[in-house]
Amino acid sequence: MWRNRALTLFDRVSVPVAVCDAFGAVLLANPAMAAECGTTPGRLRGRDVLELFRPQDATQVERIAQALRLRHRSRYQVSVCWEGPGGGERFGELTADPVSDTVEETPALLVMLRVRGEREPLGEEPARVAPVEARILALLAQGATTSRAAKELGLSADGVTYHLRRLSARWGASNRTELVARAYALGVLTPGVWPPGA
């Protein structure tokens, strides 16, 4: 009888909760957990919790697995990210508590999810750049140095560096390789075309 009451409470809790076996396969999930995955509780059954929620640090998972093999009964936290129901990437923490009726029994894991925030999906609109910035990016993609790009565009080396710094700040790129990669990802440079062109 207490199990039926516990299951009723489990379904009504607004916190995302699941019960997993010792290997991380979902045995039972409440509607709040299913909503975080954009599905229903029944469709989560049998899914690996670490495929649904990607760990940010693999060493955290290894330490937890080792502790469970040694039958330690502590609370374990893993920083995770996942695709939210709206398509944005969410991030937070999974907390796993080993639970069983007896100490000798292999424990199941009571898993709770704490949502910390969400990163908005990238917009579909291509990034806007000035024609000179697009040309600089195309030259960089071809392997041009700052001085060669400056010579071809009739700018000074400082002028090219100025545009590269502005683009890096706007796109959060830490180096030129990342800057070129973002230019392709944002649709400024056309993939599959050589020489690169904007």
C-alpha positions as CSV (number, residue, x, y, z in Angstrom):
1,M,0.0,0.0,0.0
2,W,2.8,2.4,0.8
3,R,4.3,1.8,-2.6
4,N,1.1,2.9,-4.3
5,R,1.0,6.1,-2.2
6,A,4.7,6.7,-3.0
7,L,4.0,6.3,-6.7
8,T,1.1,8.8,-6.5
9,L,3.3,11.3,-4.8
10,F,6.1,10.6,-7.3
11,D,3.8,11.5,-10.2
12,R,2.7,14.7,-8.5
13,V,6.1,16.1,-7.6
14,S,7.0,19.1,-9.7
15,V,10.7,18.3,-9.5
16,P,12.0,16.1,-12.4
17,V,12.6,12.7,-10.8
18,A,13.4,9.2,-12.1
19,V,14.4,5.9,-10.7
20,C,17.2,4.1,-12.6
21,D,18.9,0.8,-12.2
22,A,22.6,0.7,-11.1
23,F,23.7,1.1,-14.7
24,G,21.6,4.2,-15.4
25,A,18.7,2.7,-17.3
26,V,15.4,4.5,-16.4
27,L,13.0,2.2,-14.6
28,L,10.4,4.9,-13.8
29,A,10.1,8.6,-14.5
30,N,7.7,11.3,-13.3
31,P,5.9,13.6,-15.7
32,A,8.2,16.5,-14.8
33,M,11.3,14.5,-15.9
34,A,9.5,13.4,-19.1
35,A,8.6,17.0,-19.9
36,E,12.3,18.0,-19.7
37,C,13.0,15.3,-22.4
38,G,10.0,16.4,-24.5
39,T,8.2,13.0,-24.1
40,T,6.0,10.9,-21.8
41,P,7.1,8.9,-18.7
42,G,6.5,5.6,-20.4
43,R,8.8,6.4,-23.4
44,L,11.7,7.1,-21.0
45,R,11.6,3.6,-19.6
46,G,14.8,1.7,-20.5
47,R,16.6,4.8,-21.8
48,D,20.1,5.6,-20.5
49,V,19.9,8.6,-18.3
50,L,23.4,9.7,-19.4
51,E,22.3,9.7,-23.0
52,L,19.3,11.9,-22.2
53,F,21.4,14.3,-20.1
54,R,25.0,14.7,-21.3
55,P,27.6,14.9,-18.5
56,Q,29.9,18.0,-18.7
57,D,32.7,16.1,-17.0
58,A,33.3,12.4,-17.7
59,T,35.5,12.0,-14.7
60,Q,32.4,12.7,-12.4
61,V,30.6,9.8,-13.9
62,E,33.6,7.5,-13.6
63,R,34.0,8.4,-9.9
64,I,30.3,7.7,-9.3
65,A,30.4,4.3,-11.1
66,Q,33.5,3.3,-9.0
67,A,31.7,4.4,-5.7
68,L,28.6,2.4,-6.7
69,R,30.7,-0.7,-7.5
70,L,32.1,-0.4,-4.0
71,R,28.6,-0.1,-2.6
72,H,29.1,3.4,-1.2
73,R,25.8,5.1,-0.4
74,S,26.5,8.8,-0.8
75,R,24.7,11.5,-2.8
76,Y,26.3,12.1,-6.2
77,Q,26.0,15.1,-8.4
78,V,26.8,15.4,-12.1
79,S,26.7,18.6,-14.1
80,V,24.7,18.0,-17.3
81,C,23.3,19.6,-20.4
82,W,20.4,18.5,-22.6
83,E,18.1,19.7,-25.3
84,G,15.0,21.3,-23.8
85,P,11.5,20.9,-25.1
86,G,11.7,24.3,-26.9
87,G,14.9,23.3,-28.7
88,G,17.3,25.4,-26.6
89,E,20.1,23.8,-24.7
90,R,19.5,23.6,-21.0
91,F,22.0,23.0,-18.3
92,G,21.9,21.9,-14.6
93,E,22.7,19.1,-12.3
94,L,21.6,15.5,-11.8
95,T,21.7,14.3,-8.2
96,A,21.7,10.5,-7.7
97,D,20.9,8.8,-4.4
98,P,21.4,5.0,-4.1
99,V,18.2,3.4,-2.7
100,S,17.4,-0.2,-1.8
101,D,15.3,-2.1,0.8
102,T,18.5,-3.7,2.2
103,V,22.2,-2.9,2.4
104,E,23.2,-6.1,0.6
105,E,20.8,-5.4,-2.3
106,T,22.3,-3.7,-5.4
107,P,20.8,-0.2,-5.2
108,A,18.7,1.6,-7.7
109,L,19.3,5.3,-8.2
110,L,16.8,8.0,-7.3
111,V,17.8,10.7,-9.8
112,M,16.6,14.3,-9.5
113,L,17.3,17.0,-12.0
114,R,17.9,20.7,-11.1
115,V,17.5,23.0,-14.0
116,R,20.0,25.9,-13.8
117,G,19.3,27.7,-17.0
118,E,18.9,27.6,-20.8
119,R,20.9,28.9,-23.7
120,E,18.7,30.1,-26.5
121,P,19.0,28.4,-29.8
122,L,21.0,30.2,-32.5
123,G,18.7,32.3,-34.7
124,E,18.2,31.2,-38.3
125,E,19.1,34.7,-39.7
126,P,22.6,34.7,-41.1
127,A,25.1,36.9,-39.4
128,R,25.6,40.3,-40.9
129,V,29.1,41.5,-41.7
130,A,30.4,44.4,-43.7
131,P,31.7,43.6,-47.2
132,V,35.3,44.2,-46.1
133,E,34.9,41.8,-43.1
134,A,33.5,39.1,-45.4
135,R,36.4,39.5,-47.7
136,I,38.9,39.3,-44.8
137,L,37.2,36.1,-43.6
138,A,37.4,34.6,-47.1
139,L,41.1,35.4,-47.3
140,L,41.7,33.9,-43.8
141,A,39.9,30.8,-44.9
142,Q,42.3,30.5,-47.8
143,G,45.2,30.7,-45.4
144,A,46.2,34.4,-46.0
145,T,48.3,36.2,-43.4
146,T,47.4,39.5,-42.0
147,S,49.9,41.3,-44.2
148,R,48.7,39.4,-47.4
149,A,45.1,40.2,-46.6
150,A,46.0,43.9,-46.0
151,K,47.9,44.0,-49.3
152,E,45.0,42.4,-51.3
153,L,42.4,44.7,-49.8
154,G,44.4,47.9,-49.8
155,L,44.3,48.2,-46.0
156,S,47.1,48.5,-43.4
157,A,47.9,45.4,-41.3
158,D,46.4,47.4,-38.3
159,G,43.2,47.9,-40.3
160,V,42.8,44.1,-40.9
161,T,43.6,43.4,-37.2
162,Y,40.9,46.0,-36.2
163,H,38.3,44.2,-38.3
164,L,39.4,40.8,-36.9
165,R,39.2,42.0,-33.3
166,R,35.7,43.4,-33.9
167,L,34.5,40.1,-35.4
168,S,36.1,38.1,-32.6
169,A,34.4,40.2,-30.0
170,R,31.0,40.0,-31.8
171,W,31.1,36.2,-32.2
172,G,33.0,35.3,-29.1
173,A,35.8,33.7,-31.1
174,S,39.2,33.2,-29.3
175,N,41.4,32.7,-32.4
176,R,41.4,33.0,-36.2
177,T,40.6,29.3,-36.7
178,E,37.5,29.6,-34.6
179,L,36.6,32.9,-36.3
180,V,36.7,31.2,-39.7
181,A,34.7,28.2,-38.4
182,R,32.0,30.5,-37.1
183,A,31.9,32.4,-40.4
184,Y,31.0,29.0,-42.1
185,A,28.6,28.1,-39.3
186,L,26.8,31.5,-39.5
187,G,26.5,31.4,-43.3
188,V,28.9,34.2,-44.0
189,L,31.2,31.9,-45.9
190,T,29.8,29.3,-48.3
191,P,30.7,25.7,-47.5
192,G,31.9,23.4,-50.3
193,V,33.3,26.3,-52.4
194,W,37.0,26.8,-53.2
195,P,38.5,29.4,-53.0
196,P,36.3,30.5,-50.1
197,G,34.0,33.3,-50.8
198,A,31.4,35.3,-48.9
